[in-house]
Amino acid sequence: MEMFSATIYTLGINPIVDTPEEVLNAIFAKAGRSKGPVPVCGTINGARFLQTLVKYQGAWRLYINGPMLKDSGLSVGDIAKIEIEFDPQPREEPMPPKLKAEFRK
């Protein structure tokens, strides 16, 4: 598990933190790749999260969604204590039966 602290800020309307290069390199090494979305898990101020690291405008970012903010008790402008690691677990959700039935029609 990698640890870092960062100030939450907004990019457009999205709260994010920049992930330090040494943390990214450790995650990429465990993921076996450094391209495309990289699934991660960890804690933000002790609150568990599942999220995806994404590269946007040339930088890798960890987006802090609404539930992550609420569960952590943090707001934009606060310093977040983050523990993060690559999450190898599949992220596939089963298709809702009603939607599946509509597609079959």
Protein Blocks (a to p, Z undefined) as FASTA:
>chain_A
ZZdddddddehjaccddddfklmmmmmmmnopaedjddddddeehiacddddddeehiac
ddddfklmmmnopaehiacdddddddfbdcbdcddfklmmmmmZZ
